């Protein structure tokens, strides 16, 4: 099995956060939330409260605890009158766990204090900072557990989005293809032209977001003659298609292309054209799958490399 290299700086960042959070949470104290109960006992009460009649063996698997340690923890909770053990409904040799009335009161105390603690931490943050923190925590949990990310959303562009598009194009194309800053300058000119010539109702740009972060873009503009700059009647041009690596594999590139097609049809365009390069295989695969046909190719030297430019078209008739 291939072993993935792990950055020492990221290891230290994770350890530093663990030290910060465990201290902030009060885990270094004898009991959590100013009570006599340990973190494990409080977590066991939480699990039983949210799934009454749970088996101890299920808790072992869910919490990844040593069976003997969990048994001693439950024994103490039973001794203090917080947890009852009942025979299983199917197999009476099994023991089901349930909170007693006193256990429910203790759990309510712990739960309320935990909620108040979190509320106090967040009260020092502005509303947008609270949202960003929640998104970051969700993203971190998803990365560490391998859970799939939440669904993306696509929205029309807003102030500040085109600056992000220029930045992200320059950054990603340098990282993935080695293109120099002349490519970023080209994208900046395209973005500036889009804003200066923007015709609402006939042109639009979209931003894709995933968990509140921008992860993709595309724009549809009126096609123009390269020599005269005049608008080509009924022909649109797709530009600035980009999907951040963090959002690849979700079908986002296709969704952005479809967004352009739907808009173009609604506005009466009969054709969409685009310019790309032969080495941009992922983008070309999207265009081919959507029915685009290659019209022409031309060798050129740009951004520090010898490239093959291509013009593609999609008939909307």
Protein Blocks (a to p, Z undefined) as FASTA:
>chain_A
ZZddddfklmmmmmmmmmmmmmmnopmpmbghhiabdfklmmmmmmmmmmghiafklmmm
mnopafklmmmmmmmmmmnopaccdddfklmmbccddddfklmmmmmmmmmmmmmmmmmm
mmmpcfklmmmmmmmmmmmmmmmnopacdddddddddehklmmmmmmmmmmmmmmnopaf
klmmmmmmmmmmmmmmocghjaccddddeehiafbdcdddddddfklopacehiacdehi
acdfklgonlmmmmmmmmmmmmmmmnopabdcddddfklmmlmmmmmmnopacfbdcddd
eehiacddddddddfZZ
